[in-house]
């Protein structure tokens, strides 16, 4: 069985070769053109993240983004007036995030580090976010305890991870990739299936990819010591499952998947769990 160190090494290999979100982006990584495309791609993929992560609420706050990737959330917090800091395990991500902030004339600090051992003093931040990252770390409870530690009293955490009760998980990962295409028999677990299918890799890297139920996320935040814990489910697109993708591809198929139905599918089985918690004052 792979160790925590093995998983983290695989993560660094993965995102050094293929920085998060890079697939198909025009321009040179680190350039303004490239980062503009990356920002537009994020907005197109998940417009709901703008509200959920609450950039507009952070003017004048000290904000940390754990697993900051190429700097999308750090840049958006900085643009909103926050004193933004990012941390990422992959040096290539940190290099690109710094270049992207500079390309936009934004201020912010981005450092190399491990979300399970944050290199910041207790009570350093008013807000900590982690967007689509903690499902890759071997010890998510440890990362949550660290997030709580670096928050100031009354500070808030906003965490986004993959949902194990989602339609995408069961229909696409378990049924289609795992059973129909035979990956589950070959690799032995859904986590390993997802390491091949969820994250694009040009080098065959196999980072850890987990998924959590909303209840598990709420329990982990409470166990870490957070108060006022809330959990919601977000994100469903027709291309997220084979059946809805097939329907959408039919002539006039979009009429069979109206916005009201898609919103219901989001609530029933969206791909992301959004968990919020507050540090007791």
MOQUIJO-V500775 format. One record per residue. N is the residue number from 0. RES is the residue in three letters. PHI is phi in whole degrees, -180 to 180 (* if undefined). Layout:
<<N	RES	PHI> <N	RES	PHI>>
This chain:
<<0	UNK	*> <1	UNK	-67> <2	UNK	-88> <3	UNK	-58> <4	UNK	-64> <5	UNK	-60> <6	UNK	-63> <7	UNK	-70> <8	UNK	-63> <9	UNK	-64> <10	UNK	-64> <11	UNK	-64> <12	UNK	-60> <13	UNK	-57> <14	UNK	-89> <15	UNK	-75> <16	UNK	-73> <17	UNK	-135> <18	UNK	-51> <19	UNK	-55> <20	UNK	88> <21	UNK	-77> <22	UNK	-52> <23	UNK	79> <24	UNK	-76> <25	UNK	-77> <26	UNK	90> <27	UNK	-88> <28	UNK	-51> <29	UNK	99> <30	UNK	-89> <31	UNK	-63> <32	UNK	-58> <33	UNK	-62> <34	UNK	-70> <35	UNK	-60> <36	UNK	-66> <37	UNK	-65> <38	UNK	-64> <39	UNK	-65> <40	UNK	-64> <41	UNK	-60> <42	UNK	-63> <43	UNK	-69> <44	UNK	-71> <45	UNK	-144> <46	UNK	-61> <47	UNK	-64> <48	UNK	-65> <49	UNK	-59> <50	UNK	-74> <51	UNK	-62> <52	UNK	-84> <53	UNK	61> <54	UNK	-55> <55	UNK	-65> <56	UNK	-87> <57	UNK	-104> <58	UNK	-56> <59	UNK	82> <60	UNK	-97> <61	UNK	-90> <62	UNK	-123> <63	UNK	-115> <64	UNK	-112> <65	UNK	-91> <66	UNK	81> <67	UNK	-81> <68	UNK	54> <69	UNK	-85> <70	UNK	99> <71	UNK	-59> <72	UNK	-71> <73	UNK	-59> <74	UNK	-64> <75	UNK	-71> <76	UNK	-66> <77	UNK	-62> <78	UNK	-61> <79	UNK	-80> <80	UNK	104> <81	UNK	-80> <82	UNK	-89> <83	UNK	-97> <84	UNK	-130> <85	UNK	-124> <86	UNK	-137> <87	UNK	-148> <88	UNK	-71> <89	UNK	-98> <90	UNK	-56> <91	UNK	-63> <92	UNK	-59> <93	UNK	-63> <94	UNK	-58> <95	UNK	-69> <96	UNK	-60> <97	UNK	-62> <98	UNK	-65> <99	UNK	-70> <100	UNK	-60> <101	UNK	-64> <102	UNK	-63> <103	UNK	-99> <104	UNK	67> <105	UNK	-100> <106	UNK	-96> <107	UNK	169> <108	UNK	-116> <109	UNK	-131> <110	UNK	-131> <111	UNK	-82> <112	UNK	-179> <113	UNK	-106> <114	UNK	-63> <115	UNK	-85> <116	UNK	-145> <117	UNK	-69> <118	UNK	-88> <119	UNK	-130> <120	UNK	-66> <121	UNK	-55> <122	UNK	64> <123	UNK	-90> <124	UNK	-134> <125	UNK	-86> <126	UNK	-143> <127	UNK	-127> <128	UNK	-118> <129	UNK	-148> <130	UNK	-111> <131	UNK	69> <132	UNK	-127> <133	UNK	-68> <134	UNK	-74> <135	UNK	-101> <136	UNK	-93> <137	UNK	-63> <138	UNK	-126> <139	UNK	-62> <140	UNK	-57> <141	UNK	-65> <142	UNK	-64> <143	UNK	-66> <144	UNK	-63> <145	UNK	-67> <146	UNK	-61> <147	UNK	-61> <148	UNK	-59> <149	UNK	-83> <150	UNK	-78> <151	UNK	-79> <152	UNK	-53> <153	UNK	85> <154	UNK	-72> <155	UNK	-122> <156	UNK	-111> <157	UNK	-129> <158	UNK	-120> <159	UNK	-125> <160	UNK	-139> <161	UNK	-69> <162	UNK	-99> <163	UNK	-75> <164	UNK	-102> <165	UNK	-82> <166	UNK	-62> <167	UNK	-62> <168	UNK	-61> <169	UNK	-79> <170	UNK	-83> <171	UNK	-91> <172	UNK	-78> <173	UNK	-75> <174	UNK	-73> <175	UNK	-73> <176	UNK	-71> <177	UNK	-74> <178	UNK	-97> <179	UNK	-62> <180	UNK	-92> <181	UNK	79> <182	UNK	-69> <183	UNK	-62> <184	UNK	-64> <185	UNK	-74> <186	UNK	-103> <187	UNK	95> <188	UNK	-157> <189	UNK	-67> <190	UNK	-57> <191	UNK	-73> <192	UNK	-59> <193	UNK	-64> <194	UNK	-66> <195	UNK	-93> <196	UNK	-115> <197	UNK	-84> <198	UNK	-105> <199	UNK	-66> <200	UNK	-136> <201	UNK	-88> <202	UNK	-120> <203	UNK	73> <204	UNK	-67> <205	UNK	-129> <206	UNK	-70> <207	UNK	-67> <208	UNK	-133> <209	UNK	-113> <210	UNK	-140> <211	UNK	-128> <212	UNK	-78> <213	UNK	-56> <214	UNK	-64> <215	UNK	-63> <216	UNK	-63> <217	UNK	-61> <218	UNK	-65> <219	UNK	-65> <220	UNK	-65> <221	UNK	-65> <222	UNK	-64> <223	UNK	-72> <224	UNK	114> <225	UNK	-76> <226	UNK	-111> <227	UNK	53> <228	UNK	-75> <229	UNK	-130> <230	UNK	-136> <231	UNK	-133> <232	UNK	-121> <233	UNK	-137> <234	UNK	85> <235	UNK	-147> <236	UNK	-125> <237	UNK	-53> <238	UNK	-75> <239	UNK	-76> <240	UNK	-137> <241	UNK	-57> <242	UNK	-63> <243	UNK	-71> <244	UNK	-64> <245	UNK	-65> <246	UNK	-63> <247	UNK	-63> <248	UNK	-81> <249	UNK	-71> <250	UNK	-57> <251	UNK	72> <252	UNK	-63> <253	UNK	-64> <254	UNK	-70> <255	UNK	-83> <256	UNK	-128> <257	UNK	-66> <258	UNK	-57> <259	UNK	-64> <260	UNK	-68> <261	UNK	-62> <262	UNK	-65> <263	UNK	-66> <264	UNK	-65> <265	UNK	-58> <266	UNK	-66> <267	UNK	-78> <268	UNK	-159> <269	UNK	-65> <270	UNK	-79> <271	UNK	-121> <272	UNK	-97> <273	UNK	-110> <274	UNK	-119> <275	UNK	-118> <276	UNK	-153> <277	UNK	-126> <278	UNK	-81> <279	UNK	-60> <280	UNK	-71>>
